[in-house]
Amino acid sequence: MRTLFQRRRLDTTLFLAVLGLLAIGLLLVASATLGGRNADLTTRQAIWMGVGIAVMLAMLAIDYRVLLKFSFPIYALSLVPLVYLLVFGHRIAHVRSVAHACLRHRLILTYEAEAEGITKYSVLRELLKLVAVP
């Protein structure tokens, strides 16, 4: 009995590359949220990565020609979250709450700024004051 990888001629090199990119992404999220109040983001990211891999493997079992029959409803369903975000995005956008955890490792202060007592937190706080909330 042939496996799913053999039946669908899955490109194992591509699959391993995707797994590698997912691992790098998970490490980036983990390093950005390490020790902060958003440390649970790494776990949630790993769960959603697992869901994505499971959906990908499930889609391998379906012949792509069958999906042509349902292409318009699938397209319409994919627009629903976009419209929801357009209408209610200002309520669910919590960018400010995670900005410090996500950006603190990307900011490199000069020696002069550190000598003057300027911290990464203060720079990010001032930067977020300049960005308008939609």
Order of alpha helices (4+ residues) and beta strands (2+ residues): alpha-alpha-alpha-alpha-alpha-alpha-alpha-alpha
